[in-house]
């Protein structure tokens, strides 16, 4: 660790977005689907399995 590292202020509290967004990736085409289960993919129209 350098002196510059010791002066870094890191945010406290909850982190941002979840680390893994894999459950929102369309299995059929790989597009990112911004919806809940059973939302059709905007790119190909496939519907994700609800058992994710």
N, C-alpha and C positions, 0 to 999 in steps of 0.2 A: 504494500500500500504506500502510495506517495503522499506528500503533504497536501496536494490538490484533492486527493480522494477523501481526506479527512474533513475537508471543508464543504463537501457536497451535502445539501439538504434533501432528504428523501421524503416524499409525501407520506403522511400517516393516514390510517383508516383503510377502508375497503379499496381493493385494487380496481382496475378498470374492467375491461371485457374479459370473459372467460378465456382461458388459454386455448381450449380446444373448441373449434367451431365445426368439427367434423360432422356432428349430427345435423347440421344445416346445409350440407353439401348434397346435391342431388346424386343419387346412386346411378342414375341413367346417363347423365351428361356431364356431371361435375360442376354445374352452376351453383352459385350460392343462393339459397332460398331464404328470404326474410319473412318467414311466417311460422305458424305453429303446425303441429302434425296435421296431415291431410290437406295442406295447402299445396295446390298444384305448382310444379316448377314453372317459373316464368319463361324458361327457355324451351323446354321440350314437353311440358304438360304432365309429366309423370308425377304420381302421388307417392310420397314416402310411406313406408310401413309404419304403423302406429306403435310398433313394439320397440322402438329405439330407446 
